[in-house]
Amino acid sequence: MPPRATADRASAARQGAASLRHALAVRAVGVVEFGGPEALRVVELPEPWPGPGEVRISVRCAAVNPTDLAFRSGLPPQRFRGLSPPHVPGMDAAGTISAVGAGVHGWRVGDAVMAIVVPASRSHGGAYAEEVVVPAESVARIPAGASFAEASTLPMNGLTASLAMERLGRSEGQTLAVTGAAGAFGGYVIQLAKVAAARVIADASPVDEDLVRRLGADEVVTRGDHLAERIRALVPEGVDGVADGALLNERVAAAIRSGGVLVTLRGWSGEVGRDIRVHPIQVIREARNTAALDRLRELAEAGALTLRVARVLPVEQAAEAHRLLAAGGVRGRLVLDFSH
């Protein structure tokens, strides 16, 4: 066959494959107009394909996080600049590798994995989708013995807790306080702090006290007003640092010793009126930290981290999952199931 004919046939084959790719669609849960839980709907998206350095995951389970509620509401607005709806939330996925991009080594189709997903990083968004594409660095194997639902609760919250511990210092023998201790972030911080041989003081409501102790807290104080004073009653000189999962910000600063550390979420970096270092943490900066994600897997396999699933709901009930999370009192993570 003449070279030109061969080239034309190869080009036609590539165009045909591209047309087939765009003709296929995957289910996802997204928002066309930002709003409350009712804004979530099942939508169809073009089938995504991994580029160089990326993998595609057939999602079995996606965890529901507070960041997803803000995303659904359109916050922060700059996140969506230049992107067209539907916008798909979700930062945690677990499933199996379904395609591997060029230059990726160590992953094969069929591998069971978990991943942290950065929504709005590409037009089809986050983890609430049957197929998601992520950088290969954002992926780790699921912990041995864990279900897809359990594995989906680990990447984002675990990496956030790991980053908090880095900012707090991971020094053996230090005394740390954790607010929002019964939540997913707070629970992981407690357990990572115990791995680092720290003394942990945690807050809890009476109904959650046993849970927080099982997670490893050495001492538990009642959550709510005057928390800083209750912590100081146990540690008069002040704790070395606070991981503030309850978003108390300056209201918990009085619990910290001079020169100590306050780790905050959601970008808060206000003044606390003393020589305390305030470290706002953003987990998206850790989204390609493969070593940290794999370390979390190892700790889960060793039993040092507890993977807590509150409830598994079918993907069609995503709005209900958001309502339940917004109502409060959920212990562990709500998980959306894409397997059916």
C-alpha positions as CSV (number, residue, x, y, z in Angstrom):
1,M,0.0,0.0,0.0
2,P,1.4,3.5,-0.9
3,P,2.7,5.4,2.1
4,R,0.1,8.2,1.6
5,A,-2.8,5.7,1.7
6,T,-1.4,4.1,4.8
7,A,-1.1,7.5,6.5
8,D,-4.6,8.4,5.5
9,R,-6.0,5.2,6.9
10,A,-4.1,5.7,10.2
11,S,-5.5,9.2,10.4
12,A,-9.0,8.0,9.8
13,A,-8.6,5.4,12.5
14,R,-7.5,7.9,15.0
15,Q,-10.4,10.2,14.1
16,G,-12.8,7.3,14.4
17,A,-11.4,6.4,17.9
18,A,-11.7,10.0,19.0
19,S,-15.3,10.2,17.8
20,L,-16.1,7.0,19.7
21,R,-14.5,8.4,22.8
22,H,-16.6,11.5,22.7
23,A,-19.8,9.5,21.8
24,L,-19.6,7.6,25.1
25,A,-20.8,9.1,28.3
26,V,-20.4,8.4,32.0
27,R,-22.8,9.1,34.9
28,A,-21.8,11.8,37.4
29,V,-23.5,13.9,40.1
30,G,-23.1,17.6,39.5
31,V,-24.7,21.0,39.7
32,V,-25.8,23.2,36.8
33,E,-26.9,26.0,39.1
34,F,-25.3,26.4,42.5
35,G,-27.6,26.0,45.5
36,G,-28.7,23.6,48.3
37,P,-28.7,19.8,48.2
38,E,-31.5,19.8,45.7
39,A,-29.1,21.4,43.1
40,L,-27.4,18.0,42.8
41,R,-28.5,15.9,39.9
42,V,-27.3,12.9,38.0
43,V,-25.8,14.1,34.7
44,E,-23.9,12.6,31.8
45,L,-20.4,13.7,30.9
46,P,-18.1,12.8,28.0
47,E,-15.9,9.8,28.8
48,P,-12.6,11.2,30.2
49,W,-9.3,9.8,29.0
50,P,-6.0,10.1,30.8
51,G,-3.2,12.3,29.3
52,P,0.5,11.8,30.0
53,G,1.2,11.2,33.6
54,E,-2.4,10.5,34.4
55,V,-4.6,7.5,35.2
56,R,-8.3,6.9,34.9
57,I,-10.3,5.3,37.8
58,S,-13.6,3.5,37.5
59,V,-15.1,4.9,40.7
60,R,-16.7,2.4,43.1
61,C,-17.1,4.8,46.0
62,A,-16.7,8.5,46.7
63,A,-16.7,10.0,50.1
64,V,-18.9,13.0,51.0
65,N,-17.0,15.8,52.8
66,P,-17.8,19.3,54.1
67,T,-15.8,20.8,51.2
68,D,-18.3,19.2,48.8
69,L,-21.1,21.2,50.4
70,A,-19.2,24.4,49.8
71,F,-18.4,23.4,46.3
72,R,-22.1,22.6,45.6
73,S,-22.9,26.1,46.8
74,G,-20.4,27.7,44.4
75,L,-17.7,28.6,47.0
76,P,-15.2,29.9,46.6
77,P,-16.3,31.5,43.3
78,Q,-12.8,31.9,41.8
79,R,-12.6,28.1,41.7
80,F,-15.1,28.0,38.9
81,R,-13.8,30.9,36.8
82,G,-13.6,29.9,33.2
83,L,-15.3,26.5,33.7
84,S,-18.7,25.5,32.3
85,P,-21.3,23.4,34.2
86,P,-22.1,20.8,35.2
87,H,-19.7,21.1,38.1
88,V,-18.9,17.8,39.8
89,P,-17.9,17.8,43.5
90,G,-15.9,15.2,45.4
91,M,-12.3,14.9,46.6
92,D,-12.1,11.2,47.6
93,A,-12.4,8.2,45.3
94,A,-11.8,4.5,45.5
95,G,-12.1,2.1,42.6
96,T,-10.1,0.3,39.9
97,I,-7.7,1.6,37.3
98,S,-9.5,1.6,33.9
99,A,-6.9,3.4,31.7
100,V,-3.2,4.4,32.0
101,G,-1.7,7.5,30.3
102,A,1.6,7.7,28.6
103,G,4.7,7.7,30.9
104,V,2.9,6.2,33.8
105,H,4.7,3.2,35.5
106,G,3.6,1.0,38.3
107,W,-0.1,1.0,37.6
108,R,-2.1,-1.5,35.5
109,V,-5.7,-1.7,34.5
110,G,-7.6,-3.5,37.2
111,D,-5.5,-2.3,40.2
112,A,-7.6,-1.4,43.2
113,V,-6.8,2.2,44.3
114,M,-7.8,5.2,46.2
115,A,-7.1,8.8,45.1
116,I,-7.4,12.4,46.1
117,V,-9.3,14.4,43.4
118,V,-9.1,18.2,43.0
119,P,-12.5,19.3,41.7
120,A,-12.6,21.9,39.0
121,S,-9.1,21.1,38.0
122,R,-10.6,20.1,34.7
123,S,-14.1,20.8,33.3
124,H,-15.6,17.5,34.4
125,G,-14.7,18.1,38.0
126,G,-14.4,15.8,41.0
127,A,-14.9,12.3,42.4
128,Y,-18.7,12.0,42.1
129,A,-18.4,10.3,38.7
130,E,-18.2,6.8,37.3
131,E,-14.8,7.6,35.7
132,V,-12.3,10.2,36.9
133,V,-8.9,11.2,35.6
134,V,-6.2,12.1,38.1
135,P,-2.4,12.5,38.2
136,A,-0.7,9.2,38.9
137,E,1.0,10.9,41.9
138,S,-2.5,11.3,43.5
139,V,-3.1,7.6,43.7
140,A,-2.3,4.8,46.1
141,R,-3.4,1.2,46.5
142,I,-6.3,0.7,48.9
143,P,-5.3,-0.6,52.3
144,A,-5.2,-4.4,52.4
145,G,-8.5,-5.8,53.8
146,A,-10.4,-2.5,53.3
147,S,-13.5,-2.1,51.3
148,F,-13.8,0.5,48.6
149,A,-16.2,2.4,50.8
150,E,-13.7,2.4,53.7
151,A,-10.7,3.3,51.4
152,S,-12.7,6.3,50.0
153,T,-12.7,7.9,53.5
154,L,-8.9,8.1,53.7
155,P,-7.2,10.3,51.0
156,M,-8.4,13.9,51.5
157,N,-9.0,13.8,55.3
158,G,-5.9,11.7,55.9
159,L,-3.7,14.0,53.9
160,T,-5.2,17.0,55.7
161,A,-4.5,15.4,59.1
162,S,-0.9,14.5,58.0
163,L,-0.2,18.0,56.9
164,A,-1.6,19.3,60.2
165,M,0.8,17.0,62.0
166,E,3.7,18.3,59.9
167,R,2.9,21.9,60.9
168,L,2.5,20.9,64.6
169,G,6.0,19.3,64.5
170,R,5.5,15.6,65.1
171,S,7.8,15.9,68.2
172,E,7.7,13.0,70.6
173,G,6.4,14.0,74.0
174,Q,4.6,17.1,72.9
175,T,1.1,17.9,74.1
176,L,-1.5,18.6,71.5
177,A,-5.2,19.5,71.5
178,V,-7.6,18.5,68.8
179,T,-11.0,20.3,68.3
180,G,-13.7,18.6,66.3
181,A,-12.1,15.4,67.5
182,A,-15.1,13.1,66.6
183,G,-15.0,14.2,63.0
184,A,-13.0,12.5,60.2
185,F,-10.2,15.1,60.2
186,G,-10.0,15.2,64.0
187,G,-10.0,11.4,64.4
188,Y,-7.1,11.0,62.0
189,V,-5.2,13.8,63.8
190,I,-5.6,12.0,67.1
191,Q,-4.4,8.7,65.7
192,L,-1.4,10.3,63.8
193,A,-0.5,12.2,67.0
194,K,-0.4,8.9,68.9
195,V,1.8,7.4,66.2
196,A,4.1,10.3,66.9
197,A,4.0,9.5,70.7
198,A,2.3,12.8,71.6
199,R,-0.1,13.4,74.5
200,V,-3.5,14.3,73.1
201,I,-6.3,16.3,74.6
202,A,-9.5,16.2,72.6
203,D,-12.9,17.8,72.8
204,A,-16.1,15.9,72.6
205,S,-19.8,16.0,73.4
206,P,-20.8,13.5,76.1
207,V,-22.2,11.2,73.4
208,D,-18.9,11.1,71.6
209,E,-16.6,10.8,74.6
210,D,-16.2,7.0,74.3
211,L,-15.5,7.3,70.5
212,V,-12.8,9.9,71.0
213,R,-11.1,7.8,73.7
214,R,-11.2,4.8,71.5
215,L,-9.5,6.8,68.8
216,G,-6.6,7.4,71.3
217,A,-7.2,10.6,73.1
218,D,-5.5,10.6,76.5
219,E,-7.9,13.2,78.0
220,V,-11.2,14.4,76.8
221,V,-12.8,17.8,77.6
222,T,-16.3,19.0,76.9
223,R,-16.7,20.8,73.6
224,G,-18.3,24.2,73.3
225,D,-17.8,27.6,75.1
226,H,-14.8,28.0,77.3
227,L,-12.9,25.1,75.7
228,A,-9.6,26.9,76.0
229,E,-10.1,27.3,79.8
230,R,-10.9,23.6,80.2
231,I,-7.7,22.7,78.3
232,R,-5.6,25.1,80.4
233,A,-7.1,23.4,83.5
234,L,-5.3,20.2,82.4
235,V,-2.2,21.9,81.0
236,P,-1.7,25.2,82.9
237,E,1.3,26.2,80.8
238,G,-0.7,25.6,77.6
239,V,-0.5,22.9,74.9
240,D,2.2,22.9,72.3
241,G,-0.3,23.1,69.5
242,V,-3.9,22.8,68.4
243,A,-5.4,21.2,65.3
244,D,-8.6,23.1,65.0
245,G,-11.1,20.8,63.2
246,A,-14.0,22.7,64.8
247,L,-13.1,26.0,63.2
248,L,-12.8,27.8,66.5
249,N,-9.8,29.9,65.2
250,E,-8.9,32.7,67.7
251,R,-11.3,31.3,70.3
252,V,-9.1,28.4,71.1
253,A,-5.8,30.3,70.9
254,A,-5.7,30.8,74.7
255,A,-5.1,27.1,75.1
256,I,-1.7,27.3,73.4
257,R,1.5,28.1,75.1
258,S,3.7,31.0,74.1
259,G,5.5,30.1,70.9
260,G,3.0,27.3,70.1
261,V,1.2,26.5,66.9
262,L,-2.4,26.8,65.8
263,V,-3.3,24.8,62.7
264,T,-6.5,26.1,61.0
265,L,-8.7,24.9,58.1
266,R,-10.5,26.8,55.3
267,G,-7.7,29.4,55.0
268,W,-8.2,31.2,58.3
269,S,-5.0,33.2,59.2
270,G,-6.2,35.9,61.5
271,E,-4.5,37.5,64.5
272,V,-4.6,35.8,67.8
273,G,-2.9,38.6,69.8
274,R,0.0,36.5,71.0
275,D,3.3,35.0,69.7
276,I,1.5,32.0,68.4
277,R,2.2,30.7,64.9
278,V,-0.9,30.3,62.8
279,H,-0.7,27.8,60.0
280,P,-3.7,27.6,57.6
281,I,-3.4,24.4,55.7
282,Q,-4.7,23.6,52.2
283,V,-4.8,19.9,51.3
284,I,-4.7,20.6,47.5
285,R,-1.0,21.3,48.0
286,E,-0.6,17.7,49.1
287,A,-2.6,16.3,46.2
288,R,0.5,14.8,44.5
289,N,2.2,13.7,47.6
290,T,2.3,10.0,46.8
291,A,4.6,9.1,49.7
292,A,2.3,10.7,52.2
293,L,-0.8,8.9,50.7
294,D,1.0,5.6,50.7
295,R,2.1,6.1,54.3
296,L,-1.5,6.6,55.2
297,R,-2.2,3.2,53.5
298,E,0.5,1.6,55.6
299,L,-0.9,3.0,58.8
300,A,-4.4,1.9,58.0
301,E,-3.1,-1.6,57.2
302,A,-1.3,-1.7,60.6
303,G,-4.5,-0.7,62.4
304,A,-3.1,2.7,63.5
305,L,-5.8,4.6,61.5
306,T,-9.4,3.7,61.7
307,L,-11.4,4.0,58.5
308,R,-14.9,5.1,59.6
309,V,-17.9,4.8,57.2
310,A,-21.1,6.2,58.7
311,R,-23.4,5.1,55.8
312,V,-23.2,4.1,52.2
313,L,-25.9,5.5,49.9
314,P,-26.5,4.9,46.2
315,V,-25.3,7.7,44.0
316,E,-28.9,8.7,43.2
317,Q,-29.2,9.8,46.9
318,A,-26.3,12.3,46.8
319,A,-28.7,15.1,47.8
320,E,-29.8,13.1,50.8
321,A,-26.1,12.5,51.8
322,H,-25.5,16.3,51.6
323,R,-28.6,16.9,53.8
324,L,-27.4,14.4,56.4
325,L,-23.9,15.9,56.5
326,A,-25.2,19.5,56.8
327,A,-27.5,18.5,59.6
328,G,-24.5,17.5,61.7
329,G,-23.9,14.6,64.0
330,V,-22.5,12.3,61.3
331,R,-19.6,10.2,62.7
332,G,-17.4,8.8,60.1
333,R,-18.0,9.6,56.4
334,L,-21.0,9.2,54.2
335,V,-20.1,7.4,51.0
336,L,-21.7,7.4,47.6
337,D,-21.8,4.0,45.9
338,F,-21.3,3.9,42.1
339,S,-21.1,0.2,41.8
340,H,-24.7,-0.2,40.7
